[in-house]
Amino acid sequence: MSTADLLSIEPLELKFPFELRKQISCALQLSNKTDNYVAFKVKTTNPKKYCVRPNTGVVLPRSTCDVVVTMQAQKEALPDMQCRDKFLLQSVKVNDGASAKDITAEMFNKEAGHVVEECKLKVVYVSPPQPPSPVREGSEEGSPPRVSASDNGHANAAEFAAAAKQFSEGLEAQDKSFEARALITKLTAEKNSAIQQNNKLRQELELLKRQSSKSGGGVSFMVVILIGLIGIIMGYIMKK
């Protein structure tokens, strides 16, 4: 914490848990321990990289103000993770009742005779918290292989590809099995229908034979047709 006369600043280092392609924020707390209104302004050596909200303001007597510094998403990491960016926080006493809209750049001009306190803040990159390493589990006998995680937290590509291939083959086998069962069901229904039709024709043939024997006549033309139909049906059943 800074022990300046006007504003105390905490922390004095902006620590960012660095991650690629992700915006990261860090908070500062400005404490006014005096009975005066104190204006502040935040500057940085790399203004395109950081967004400061608010970058200017007034801290009321015996009160605090929070400042949030957001680092834009970075595409590349520094080789040594040593950041050389810096921030400068300037503070100056202003008239009672002053607000942020009353702040001007001239207030922080030392050459104009203003008493300006300055505090330099460093930027530090820290490693983000690591999730617990997953426990590698062995595959049980008869069960599909499980995709395990490597030591650096990334999935093992070979195991993942093997599991994906086995899963795909399983789906194809299920589809073929379903088609086969559907075809068997259809053929069975057709066979049962043909058998029923054959039995019906046999019964009608027997009835015609009995009627023919009673009348003393020969085999009628209808009987011949029925016998032919029965032969066709039986041939169809044998093919199935």
C-alpha positions as a Markdown table, in Angstrom:
| # | Residue | x | y | z |
|---|---|---|---|---|
| 1 | Met | 0.0 | 0.0 | 0.0 |
| 2 | Ser | 1.2 | 3.5 | -0.8 |
| 3 | Thr | 1.8 | 5.9 | 2.1 |
| 4 | Ala | 1.2 | 9.1 | 0.0 |
| 5 | Asp | -0.2 | 12.1 | 1.8 |
| 6 | Leu | -3.3 | 12.4 | -0.4 |
| 7 | Leu | -4.3 | 8.9 | -1.6 |
| 8 | Ser | -3.3 | 5.4 | -0.4 |
| 9 | Ile | -3.2 | 2.9 | -3.2 |
| 10 | Glu | -3.7 | -0.9 | -2.9 |
| 11 | Pro | -2.2 | -2.9 | -4.4 |
| 12 | Leu | 1.0 | -1.3 | -5.8 |
| 13 | Glu | 1.3 | -4.1 | -8.4 |
| 14 | Leu | -1.4 | -4.9 | -11.0 |
| 15 | Lys | -1.5 | -8.7 | -11.1 |
| 16 | Phe | -3.1 | -10.2 | -14.1 |
| 17 | Pro | -3.7 | -14.0 | -14.3 |
| 18 | Phe | -2.6 | -14.2 | -17.9 |
| 19 | Glu | -4.5 | -16.2 | -20.4 |
| 20 | Leu | -4.3 | -16.0 | -24.2 |
| 21 | Arg | -7.3 | -14.5 | -26.1 |
| 22 | Lys | -9.1 | -13.5 | -22.9 |
| 23 | Gln | -9.8 | -10.1 | -21.3 |
| 24 | Ile | -8.4 | -9.9 | -17.8 |
| 25 | Ser | -9.3 | -7.3 | -15.1 |
| 26 | Cys | -7.5 | -6.1 | -12.0 |
| 27 | Ala | -8.9 | -3.7 | -9.4 |
| 28 | Leu | -7.3 | -0.9 | -7.5 |
| 29 | Gln | -8.6 | 0.8 | -4.4 |
| 30 | Leu | -7.9 | 4.4 | -3.7 |
| 31 | Ser | -8.3 | 5.6 | -0.1 |
| 32 | Asn | -8.5 | 9.3 | 0.9 |
| 33 | Lys | -7.5 | 9.6 | 4.5 |
| 34 | Thr | -7.6 | 13.4 | 4.5 |
| 35 | Asp | -10.4 | 15.9 | 5.0 |
| 36 | Asn | -9.9 | 17.3 | 1.5 |
| 37 | Tyr | -11.4 | 16.5 | -1.9 |
| 38 | Val | -8.7 | 14.7 | -4.0 |
| 39 | Ala | -8.7 | 14.4 | -7.8 |
| 40 | Phe | -6.8 | 11.6 | -9.5 |
| 41 | Lys | -5.7 | 10.6 | -13.0 |
| 42 | Val | -4.4 | 7.3 | -14.2 |
| 43 | Lys | -1.9 | 7.0 | -17.1 |
| 44 | Thr | -0.2 | 4.0 | -18.7 |
| 45 | Thr | 2.7 | 3.4 | -21.0 |
| 46 | Asn | 0.6 | 1.3 | -23.3 |
| 47 | Pro | -2.9 | 2.9 | -23.6 |
| 48 | Lys | -4.0 | 0.7 | -26.5 |
| 49 | Lys | -3.5 | -2.4 | -24.4 |
| 50 | Tyr | -5.4 | -1.4 | -21.3 |
| 51 | Cys | -8.8 | 0.1 | -20.5 |
| 52 | Val | -9.1 | 2.0 | -17.2 |
| 53 | Arg | -12.5 | 2.8 | -15.6 |
| 54 | Pro | -12.6 | 5.5 | -14.3 |
| 55 | Asn | -9.3 | 6.9 | -15.5 |
| 56 | Thr | -10.1 | 10.2 | -13.7 |
| 57 | Gly | -12.2 | 11.0 | -10.7 |
| 58 | Val | -12.6 | 12.7 | -7.3 |
| 59 | Val | -12.2 | 10.8 | -4.0 |
| 60 | Leu | -14.3 | 12.4 | -1.3 |
| 61 | Pro | -12.8 | 13.0 | 2.2 |
| 62 | Arg | -12.4 | 9.9 | 4.3 |
| 63 | Ser | -13.7 | 7.6 | 1.5 |
| 64 | Thr | -12.5 | 5.2 | -1.1 |
| 65 | Cys | -12.8 | 4.7 | -4.8 |
| 66 | Asp | -12.4 | 1.6 | -6.9 |
| 67 | Val | -10.6 | 1.7 | -10.3 |
| 68 | Val | -10.8 | -1.3 | -12.6 |
| 69 | Val | -7.9 | -1.9 | -15.1 |
| 70 | Thr | -8.8 | -4.3 | -18.0 |
| 71 | Met | -6.2 | -5.8 | -20.2 |
| 72 | Gln | -7.3 | -6.5 | -23.8 |
| 73 | Ala | -7.2 | -10.1 | -25.0 |
| 74 | Gln | -3.6 | -11.0 | -26.1 |
| 75 | Lys | -2.8 | -13.2 | -29.0 |
| 76 | Glu | 0.8 | -14.0 | -27.9 |
| 77 | Ala | 2.5 | -14.6 | -24.6 |
| 78 | Leu | 5.8 | -13.0 | -23.6 |
| 79 | Pro | 8.6 | -15.5 | -23.6 |
| 80 | Asp | 9.6 | -14.8 | -20.0 |
| 81 | Met | 6.2 | -13.6 | -18.8 |
| 82 | Gln | 7.9 | -10.4 | -17.7 |
| 83 | Cys | 5.7 | -7.4 | -18.5 |
| 84 | Arg | 7.3 | -4.0 | -18.8 |
| 85 | Asp | 4.1 | -2.0 | -18.9 |
| 86 | Lys | 3.7 | 0.6 | -16.1 |
| 87 | Phe | 1.0 | 2.8 | -14.7 |
| 88 | Leu | 1.2 | 6.3 | -13.2 |
| 89 | Leu | -1.4 | 7.5 | -10.7 |
| 90 | Gln | -1.4 | 11.2 | -10.1 |
| 91 | Ser | -3.4 | 12.9 | -7.3 |
| 92 | Val | -4.0 | 16.5 | -6.4 |
| 93 | Lys | -6.0 | 18.4 | -3.9 |
| 94 | Val | -9.1 | 20.2 | -5.3 |
| 95 | Asn | -11.8 | 22.5 | -4.0 |
| 96 | Asp | -14.5 | 21.1 | -1.8 |
| 97 | Gly | -17.5 | 19.9 | -3.8 |
| 98 | Ala | -15.5 | 19.3 | -6.9 |
| 99 | Ser | -16.6 | 16.4 | -9.1 |
| 100 | Ala | -15.2 | 14.4 | -12.0 |
| 101 | Lys | -16.6 | 16.8 | -14.6 |
| 102 | Asp | -14.5 | 19.6 | -13.0 |
| 103 | Ile | -11.2 | 17.8 | -13.6 |
| 104 | Thr | -8.9 | 19.3 | -16.3 |
| 105 | Ala | -5.4 | 18.3 | -17.5 |
| 106 | Glu | -4.1 | 21.6 | -16.2 |
| 107 | Met | -4.7 | 20.4 | -12.6 |
| 108 | Phe | -1.9 | 17.8 | -12.9 |
| 109 | Asn | 0.6 | 20.2 | -14.4 |
| 110 | Lys | 3.5 | 20.6 | -12.0 |
| 111 | Glu | 5.0 | 23.4 | -14.0 |
| 112 | Ala | 1.9 | 25.5 | -13.4 |
| 113 | Gly | 2.7 | 25.3 | -9.6 |
| 114 | His | 0.2 | 22.5 | -8.6 |
| 115 | Val | 1.3 | 20.1 | -5.9 |
| 116 | Val | 0.9 | 16.7 | -7.7 |
| 117 | Glu | 1.6 | 13.4 | -6.0 |
| 118 | Glu | 2.6 | 10.6 | -8.2 |
| 119 | Cys | 2.7 | 6.8 | -7.7 |
| 120 | Lys | 4.1 | 4.3 | -10.2 |
| 121 | Leu | 2.5 | 0.9 | -10.5 |
| 122 | Lys | 4.0 | -2.2 | -12.0 |
| 123 | Val | 2.2 | -4.8 | -14.1 |
| 124 | Val | 2.8 | -8.5 | -13.2 |
| 125 | Tyr | 1.6 | -11.5 | -15.1 |
| 126 | Val | 0.8 | -14.5 | -12.9 |
| 127 | Ser | -0.2 | -18.0 | -13.9 |
| 128 | Pro | -4.0 | -18.7 | -13.8 |
| 129 | Pro | -5.2 | -21.3 | -11.2 |
| 130 | Gln | -4.9 | -24.8 | -12.6 |
| 131 | Pro | -7.8 | -27.2 | -12.4 |
| 132 | Pro | -7.1 | -30.5 | -10.6 |
| 133 | Ser | -5.6 | -33.2 | -12.8 |
| 134 | Pro | -8.1 | -35.8 | -13.8 |
| 135 | Val | -7.5 | -39.4 | -12.6 |
| 136 | Arg | -6.7 | -41.8 | -15.3 |
| 137 | Glu | -9.1 | -44.8 | -15.2 |
| 138 | Gly | -8.5 | -48.2 | -16.7 |
| 139 | Ser | -11.1 | -49.7 | -19.0 |
| 140 | Glu | -13.2 | -52.4 | -17.5 |
| 141 | Glu | -13.4 | -55.7 | -19.4 |
| 142 | Gly | -16.1 | -55.7 | -22.0 |
| 143 | Ser | -16.6 | -51.9 | -21.7 |
| 144 | Pro | -15.6 | -49.3 | -24.4 |
| 145 | Pro | -12.3 | -47.5 | -23.9 |
| 146 | Arg | -12.5 | -44.2 | -22.0 |
| 147 | Val | -10.9 | -41.1 | -23.2 |
| 148 | Ser | -8.3 | -40.1 | -20.7 |
| 149 | Ala | -6.5 | -36.8 | -20.2 |
| 150 | Ser | -2.7 | -36.3 | -20.6 |
| 151 | Asp | -0.5 | -34.7 | -18.0 |
| 152 | Asn | -0.9 | -31.2 | -19.4 |
| 153 | Gly | -4.7 | -31.4 | -19.3 |
| 154 | His | -5.3 | -32.0 | -23.0 |
| 155 | Ala | -7.1 | -35.0 | -24.3 |
| 156 | Asn | -5.0 | -37.8 | -25.8 |
| 157 | Ala | -5.7 | -37.5 | -29.5 |
| 158 | Ala | -5.0 | -41.2 | -30.4 |
| 159 | Glu | -7.3 | -42.5 | -27.7 |
| 160 | Phe | -10.0 | -40.0 | -28.6 |
| 161 | Ala | -9.8 | -41.0 | -32.3 |
| 162 | Ala | -10.0 | -44.7 | -31.3 |
| 163 | Ala | -13.0 | -44.2 | -29.1 |
| 164 | Ala | -14.7 | -42.1 | -31.8 |
| 165 | Lys | -14.1 | -44.8 | -34.4 |
| 166 | Gln | -15.4 | -47.5 | -32.1 |
| 167 | Phe | -18.5 | -45.5 | -31.3 |
| 168 | Ser | -19.1 | -44.8 | -35.1 |
| 169 | Glu | -18.7 | -48.5 | -35.9 |
| 170 | Gly | -21.1 | -49.4 | -33.1 |
| 171 | Leu | -23.8 | -47.1 | -34.5 |
| 172 | Glu | -23.3 | -48.6 | -38.0 |
| 173 | Ala | -23.7 | -52.1 | -36.5 |
| 174 | Gln | -26.9 | -51.0 | -34.7 |
| 175 | Asp | -28.3 | -49.6 | -37.9 |
| 176 | Lys | -27.6 | -52.8 | -39.9 |
| 177 | Ser | -29.1 | -54.9 | -37.1 |
| 178 | Phe | -32.2 | -52.8 | -37.0 |
| 179 | Glu | -32.6 | -53.1 | -40.8 |
| 180 | Ala | -32.2 | -56.8 | -40.6 |
| 181 | Arg | -34.8 | -57.2 | -37.9 |
| 182 | Ala | -37.2 | -55.1 | -39.8 |
| 183 | Leu | -36.7 | -57.2 | -43.0 |
| 184 | Ile | -37.2 | -60.4 | -41.0 |
| 185 | Thr | -40.4 | -59.1 | -39.4 |
| 186 | Lys | -41.7 | -58.1 | -42.8 |
| 187 | Leu | -40.9 | -61.5 | -44.4 |
| 188 | Thr | -42.4 | -63.4 | -41.4 |
| 189 | Ala | -45.7 | -61.4 | -41.7 |
| 190 | Glu | -45.8 | -62.1 | -45.5 |
| 191 | Lys | -45.1 | -65.8 | -44.8 |
| 192 | Asn | -47.9 | -66.1 | -42.2 |
| 193 | Ser | -50.3 | -64.3 | -44.5 |
| 194 | Ala | -49.5 | -66.7 | -47.3 |
| 195 | Ile | -49.9 | -69.7 | -45.0 |
| 196 | Gln | -53.3 | -68.5 | -43.9 |
| 197 | Gln | -54.3 | -67.9 | -47.5 |
| 198 | Asn | -53.1 | -71.4 | -48.4 |
| 199 | Asn | -55.1 | -73.0 | -45.5 |
| 200 | Lys | -58.2 | -71.0 | -46.6 |
| 201 | Leu | -57.8 | -72.3 | -50.2 |
| 202 | Arg | -57.3 | -75.9 | -49.0 |
| 203 | Gln | -60.5 | -75.6 | -47.0 |
| 204 | Glu | -62.4 | -74.3 | -50.0 |
| 205 | Leu | -60.9 | -77.1 | -52.2 |
| 206 | Glu | -62.0 | -79.7 | -49.7 |
| 207 | Leu | -65.5 | -78.2 | -49.7 |
| 208 | Leu | -65.6 | -78.3 | -53.5 |
| 209 | Lys | -64.4 | -81.9 | -53.6 |
| 210 | Arg | -67.1 | -83.0 | -51.2 |
| 211 | Gln | -69.8 | -81.1 | -53.2 |
| 212 | Ser | -68.4 | -82.6 | -56.4 |
| 213 | Ser | -68.5 | -86.1 | -55.0 |
| 214 | Lys | -72.1 | -85.7 | -53.9 |
| 215 | Ser | -73.1 | -84.5 | -57.3 |
| 216 | Gly | -71.2 | -87.3 | -58.9 |
| 217 | Gly | -69.6 | -85.0 | -61.4 |
| 218 | Gly | -65.9 | -84.6 | -62.2 |
| 219 | Val | -63.5 | -82.0 | -61.1 |
| 220 | Ser | -64.8 | -78.5 | -62.0 |
| 221 | Phe | -62.9 | -75.8 | -63.7 |
| 222 | Met | -62.8 | -73.8 | -60.5 |
| 223 | Val | -61.1 | -76.6 | -58.7 |
| 224 | Val | -58.3 | -76.6 | -61.3 |
| 225 | Ile | -57.8 | -72.9 | -60.8 |
| 226 | Leu | -57.6 | -73.3 | -57.0 |
| 227 | Ile | -55.0 | -76.0 | -57.3 |
| 228 | Gly | -52.9 | -73.8 | -59.6 |
| 229 | Leu | -53.1 | -70.9 | -57.1 |
| 230 | Ile | -52.1 | -73.2 | -54.3 |
| 231 | Gly | -49.0 | -74.3 | -56.3 |
| 232 | Ile | -48.0 | -70.7 | -56.9 |
| 233 | Ile | -48.4 | -69.8 | -53.3 |
| 234 | Met | -46.4 | -72.8 | -52.1 |
| 235 | Gly | -43.6 | -71.9 | -54.6 |
| 236 | Tyr | -43.6 | -68.3 | -53.2 |
| 237 | Ile | -43.3 | -69.6 | -49.7 |
| 238 | Met | -40.5 | -71.9 | -50.5 |
| 239 | Lys | -38.5 | -69.0 | -52.1 |
| 240 | Lys | -38.9 | -66.9 | -49.0 |
